[in-house]
Amino acid sequence: MMSSLVEASLSTDPRGASILVVDDEPANVKLLEKMLAMMGYRNVVSTLDAREVLPLYRQYQYDLIILDLDMPHLDGFAVMDQLGDATGGKLPPILVLTAQHTQSWCQRALDNGARDYVTKPFNTDELLSRVRNLLEVQMAHKFMRYQNEILEEKVRQRAQALHDTRLQVIRHLGRAAEYRDNETGLHIIRMSKIAVVIAEAAGLDASECDLLLNAAPMHDIGKIGIPDHILLKPGKLDAEEWEIMQTHAQIGADILAADDSDLMSMAHDIALTHHEKWDGTGYPNRLCGEDIPLAGRITALADVFDALTSERPYKRAWSMERTVELIQSERGRHFDPSLVDHFMEKLPAIVTIMKKYAEPEGNQGGK
């Protein structure tokens, strides 16, 4: 079904415009209503009480207000002041229709925001022409505004589609690397969600946590470049094999280096630094302390925790107790001390993630 926004944008016929007539004399109101109806204007509303103008306008956003000046309670100038305050100075088109003929009144009305000024008694044809002219301009402006809103919405939808597509590519890239030694891909889901829990506790805002959630799955993309006989080797790697294995951090960073978006920039940092250690004994660049990007430090902790508690072709899964004990023992050595504190604080939430995304029975060993 066509939205009301689209329907409104497709019409510039002034006869469909909404008009508010404001005059304290019933005879004047009836005359104007009859004249406008005869010309085909279908949406004409009137009020004898100027105090009703502002609430009516807030509700209906009239395309034109035909306004008398000399009225009880609120005169026309006060009405224009109220509308100006309510709209930030962006008044609707106002045609002043008044018995006041003096130039000073006319000038004051125009200065206050009126678009036109007609005095009583008026020439019917002239008044209707002025009404038509004001409404044609107003409806053209509305048409352009609605078209711009539709265009902006289409651009937003296209941008969202591109964003979603990029995230899908990113997730598949992360899964492609993970599939080689963990065919379910659940490690990257658990690890990235645990990383977000730690990041939230560390004070990262929602947008930063969202970037981390989508960047962390690419931490091991560089494993694509590691031979199977090393990546899947049961038992301990020898010195030469370990040297080759360590290159996956730089390989991953090189793969992710071509895009300068916030997301890919964070993914690059994570891939490069998630094996660095707080005390400077990690790889590939032996960074230490806060020289390691925060996203890399968070991912390192989440990754090690999940890797230790998961079974792989080359090792058995550690118990939760043993893993937590190691994490605590590596506080200030492998891991950022403050992040370990946040990890311990959020351990119940982390355990919940581990259970929710646990490996299916019979598949804990990966490929």
Secondary structure, DSSP 8 states (H G I E B T S, - for coil): ---HHHHHHT---GGGSEEEEE-S-HHHHHHHHHHHHHTT--EEEEES-GGGHHHHHHHH--SEEEE-SS-SSS-HHHHHHHHHHHHTT----EEEEES---HHHHHHHHHTT-SEEEESS--HHHHHHHHHHHHHHHHHHHHHHHHHHHHHHHHHHHHHHHHHHHHHHHHHHHHHHHTTT-TT-HHHHHHHHHHHHHHHHTT--HHHHHHHHHHGGGTTGGGGGS-HHHHT-SS---HHHHHHHHTHHHHHHHHTTT--SHHHHHHHHHHHHTT--TTS--SSS---GGGS-HHHHHHHHHHHHHHHTS-BTTB----HHHHHHHHHHTBTTTB-HHHHHHHHHTHHHHHHHHHHT---TT-TT--
